[in-house]
Amino acid sequence: MIVLENNDVRLEPLTLENYVHLLEIAQEKDLIAYSPSDISSSDKLLDYVKLALDGETNKTTLPFIIYDKQKAQYAGSTRFGLINWKNKVLHIGWTWIGHAFQGTGLNAPMKFLMLQYAFETLKFEKVEFRIDERNQKSRKAVEKLGANLEGVLRKDTLMNDGFRRNTCCYGILKEEWPVIKTTIFKAY
């Protein structure tokens, strides 16, 4: 079991036992408004977790539950997904944290741990982030991490309300990581 941890955050494997810590957070209004996923009820959250764990079984995802060490509370969930072992490319995404944890500085130490693991432990060549074009908050957060906008996939994802979103594709390459690590993430 992989646990990623620093002074601010601990990313523990998401399981059928610990996901219950997310039930209250998942009910928050507009938490994942730009996601094609649905976690709005306990049954839907359970289905979401089961799907993530199926991906883990198939070695295409690695889901985590986020524990904010400063607040001593579970904050949300994130994962590595669409893991392509042959080409050494994976996505970081499916990230959602409760409103009380947003804007608190939790994202940077969490993403640092994930990027460090992807590049330094897994030895992957590239990390990608895919974000709804309308989600300016998440786009700015990923840009602050040093990711480059590589393009926009037009109308590629069907949302729960029937809307077909455009998806912005961001990436960080292995050779970019050392500079990003020592500049943007120098505090970690």
C-alpha positions as CSV (number, residue, x, y, z in Angstrom):
1,M,0.0,0.0,0.0
2,I,1.3,3.4,-1.0
3,V,1.1,6.3,1.4
4,L,2.4,9.7,0.3
5,E,3.0,12.1,3.2
6,N,4.6,15.3,4.2
7,N,4.1,17.9,7.0
8,D,0.8,19.1,5.5
9,V,-1.0,16.2,4.0
10,R,-1.2,12.4,3.9
11,L,-2.5,10.6,0.9
12,E,-3.7,7.1,1.9
13,P,-5.1,4.5,-0.4
14,L,-8.8,5.0,-0.8
15,T,-10.7,1.8,0.3
16,L,-14.2,0.5,0.9
17,E,-13.5,1.0,4.6
18,N,-12.2,4.6,4.7
19,Y,-14.3,6.2,2.1
20,V,-17.0,6.8,4.7
21,H,-14.9,9.7,5.9
22,L,-15.9,11.4,2.7
23,L,-19.7,11.0,2.9
24,E,-20.3,14.4,4.4
25,I,-17.9,16.3,2.2
26,A,-19.3,14.6,-0.9
27,Q,-22.7,16.1,-0.2
28,E,-21.4,19.7,-0.4
29,K,-23.1,21.8,-3.1
30,D,-21.2,22.3,-6.4
31,L,-18.2,20.4,-5.1
32,I,-17.6,18.6,-8.5
33,A,-19.7,20.8,-10.8
34,Y,-17.2,20.4,-13.7
35,S,-16.8,16.6,-13.4
36,P,-18.7,14.0,-15.3
37,S,-18.7,11.9,-12.0
38,D,-21.6,12.0,-9.5
39,I,-20.9,11.7,-5.7
40,S,-24.1,13.4,-4.6
41,S,-25.5,10.5,-2.5
42,S,-23.9,7.8,-0.4
43,D,-24.8,5.2,-3.1
44,K,-23.3,7.3,-5.9
45,L,-20.1,7.9,-3.8
46,L,-19.8,4.2,-3.2
47,D,-20.1,3.5,-6.9
48,Y,-17.5,6.2,-7.6
49,V,-15.1,4.5,-5.1
50,K,-15.8,1.0,-6.5
51,L,-15.0,2.2,-10.0
52,A,-11.7,3.7,-8.8
53,L,-10.9,0.5,-7.0
54,D,-11.7,-1.5,-10.1
55,G,-9.2,0.6,-12.0
56,E,-6.6,0.0,-9.2
57,T,-7.2,-3.8,-9.7
58,N,-6.5,-3.3,-13.4
59,K,-3.5,-1.1,-12.7
60,T,-4.9,1.9,-14.5
61,T,-5.7,4.0,-11.4
62,L,-4.3,4.6,-7.9
63,P,-6.9,6.4,-5.8
64,F,-6.2,8.2,-2.5
65,I,-8.2,9.7,0.3
66,I,-6.7,13.1,1.4
67,Y,-6.0,13.8,5.0
68,D,-5.2,17.4,6.0
69,K,-2.7,17.1,8.8
70,Q,-3.0,20.8,9.7
71,K,-6.8,20.5,10.3
72,A,-6.5,16.8,11.4
73,Q,-9.4,16.0,9.1
74,Y,-10.1,14.1,5.9
75,A,-10.5,16.6,3.1
76,G,-11.4,14.7,-0.1
77,S,-10.0,12.4,-2.8
78,T,-7.6,12.4,-5.7
79,R,-6.0,9.8,-7.9
80,F,-3.5,8.8,-10.5
81,G,-5.6,7.6,-13.5
82,L,-5.3,6.5,-17.1
83,I,-2.0,5.0,-16.1
84,N,-0.1,4.0,-19.3
85,W,2.7,1.8,-18.0
86,K,4.1,1.2,-21.5
87,N,4.4,4.9,-22.5
88,K,5.1,6.0,-18.9
89,V,2.3,8.6,-18.9
90,L,-0.4,9.1,-16.3
91,H,-3.0,11.6,-15.3
92,I,-3.4,13.3,-11.9
93,G,-7.0,14.2,-11.4
94,W,-10.4,13.2,-10.0
95,T,-9.4,15.6,-7.3
96,W,-12.1,17.1,-5.0
97,I,-11.7,18.6,-1.6
98,G,-14.3,20.1,0.7
99,H,-15.1,23.8,0.6
100,A,-13.5,24.3,4.1
101,F,-10.1,23.0,2.6
102,Q,-10.2,25.0,-0.6
103,G,-7.9,28.0,-0.7
104,T,-6.0,26.8,2.4
105,G,-2.8,25.8,0.6
106,L,-3.6,22.1,0.7
107,N,-3.3,21.6,-3.1
108,A,0.4,22.4,-3.5
109,P,1.8,19.9,-1.0
110,M,-0.6,17.2,-2.2
111,K,0.4,17.7,-5.9
112,F,4.0,17.9,-4.9
113,L,3.8,14.4,-3.4
114,M,2.0,13.0,-6.4
115,L,4.4,14.6,-9.0
116,Q,7.4,13.5,-7.0
117,Y,6.1,9.9,-6.8
118,A,5.2,9.9,-10.5
119,F,8.6,11.2,-11.7
120,E,11.0,10.0,-9.1
121,T,9.6,6.6,-7.9
122,L,7.6,5.4,-10.9
123,K,10.1,7.1,-13.3
124,F,7.3,8.2,-15.6
125,E,7.9,10.5,-18.6
126,K,4.9,12.7,-18.3
127,V,2.1,13.7,-16.0
128,E,-1.1,15.1,-17.5
129,F,-4.1,17.0,-16.1
130,R,-7.4,17.2,-17.9
131,I,-9.7,20.0,-16.9
132,D,-13.1,21.3,-18.0
133,E,-12.4,24.5,-20.1
134,R,-15.0,26.4,-18.0
135,N,-13.3,25.5,-14.7
136,Q,-11.0,28.6,-14.3
137,K,-10.2,27.9,-10.7
138,S,-8.7,24.4,-11.4
139,R,-7.0,25.6,-14.6
140,K,-5.2,28.4,-12.7
141,A,-4.3,25.9,-9.9
142,V,-2.7,23.5,-12.4
143,E,-0.9,26.4,-14.2
144,K,0.5,27.5,-10.8
145,L,2.1,24.0,-10.5
146,G,4.1,24.6,-13.7
147,A,1.9,22.6,-16.1
148,N,1.7,23.7,-19.7
149,L,-1.5,23.9,-21.7
150,E,-1.0,21.5,-24.6
151,G,-4.3,21.8,-26.3
152,V,-8.1,21.6,-26.0
153,L,-10.1,18.5,-26.8
154,R,-13.4,19.9,-28.2
155,K,-16.6,18.4,-26.9
156,D,-14.9,15.3,-25.8
157,T,-16.7,14.6,-22.5
158,L,-20.4,14.1,-21.8
159,M,-21.4,15.7,-18.6
160,N,-24.3,14.5,-16.3
161,D,-26.6,17.3,-17.5
162,G,-26.1,16.3,-21.2
163,F,-23.6,19.1,-21.9
164,R,-20.5,18.1,-24.0
165,R,-17.5,19.9,-22.4
166,N,-14.3,21.0,-24.0
167,T,-11.3,19.6,-22.0
168,C,-8.0,21.5,-21.5
169,C,-5.0,19.2,-21.6
170,Y,-2.1,20.2,-19.4
171,G,1.2,18.4,-19.0
172,I,4.5,18.3,-17.2
173,L,7.4,16.4,-18.7
174,K,10.0,14.5,-16.7
175,E,12.8,16.9,-17.8
176,E,10.7,19.9,-16.6
177,W,10.3,18.4,-13.1
178,P,13.7,19.3,-11.6
179,V,13.2,23.0,-12.2
180,I,9.6,22.9,-11.1
181,K,10.6,21.0,-8.0
182,T,13.3,23.5,-7.0
183,T,11.3,26.7,-7.9
184,I,7.5,26.2,-7.5
185,F,7.8,23.5,-4.9
186,K,10.9,24.7,-3.1
187,A,9.0,24.8,0.2
188,Y,8.6,21.0,0.2
